[in-house]
Amino acid sequence: MHRGTPLTCLHTPTCPSATSPDREAAHTLVGHPEQGWSLLCNGVLLFEDTGELLPDGRVVAPHRPVAALA
């Protein structure tokens, strides 16, 4: 795949798009846990620290959930 080519999800149901709030729910195409990243079928690079690189080049800062207070 070369840069700029949109990915097409072939899953049923279709995975969320890269612009969807639930984009992290897309299937993993390539996983490299030893390097700390995964490529999702919607073109999102998901990093171990929960940061993301979107297909259009935008960066999403790490966003770990806040622990519930006991």
N, C-alpha and C positions, 0 to 999 in steps of 0.2 A: 504494500500500500504506500503510495507516495503522499507527501504532505498536501493537504487541501482536498483530498478525496473523502467525501462523506462516507461514513460507515452506515451500513444498512443492517438492522437487526433482523435476523431470520427466526427468532424465537416466537413461540405462541404461548401466551399473549406477548405482544411487542414490548420490549424493554423501554423504560422511560428515556426520554431524549436527554441530551447533555444540558439543556436549559431547564429541565424539570427540577422542582425542589427535591424529588426523590431519585435523582440521577444515579446515586450510589447503589441502587437496587438492581442496576443492569448486570447482566452476566459478565463474568470475567473471560476475556479472550486469551490473554497472556498474563500469567502470574509469575512474578519473581520475588517471592518473599525474602529470599536471601539478600536482595538488593533494596527491598522496602517499597516496591511499587507493583501495581497491576494495571493493565489496560482493559477497560470495560468496552463492551460492544457498541456503546454510544460514543466512543472516542475519548472518553474521560480517562486521564491518568490519575489513579487514586494512589496516594502515598500512605505509608504505614502510620504516619503521624496524623492522618485524616485530612491533610491538605490535598488539593486537587489542581490539576492543570486541565482546563477545558479546551476543546478542539479549536476554538477561536483565539487561543493564546492567553485568555484571562486566567488569573490565579485566584483560587479560593483558599483562604488561610485555614490552617488546622482548626477544627471545631469539635473538640471533644465534649460530650454531654456533661452537664453539671450534675454531680452526685446529689441525690435527694437527701434532705436533712432528716435525721432520725427523730 
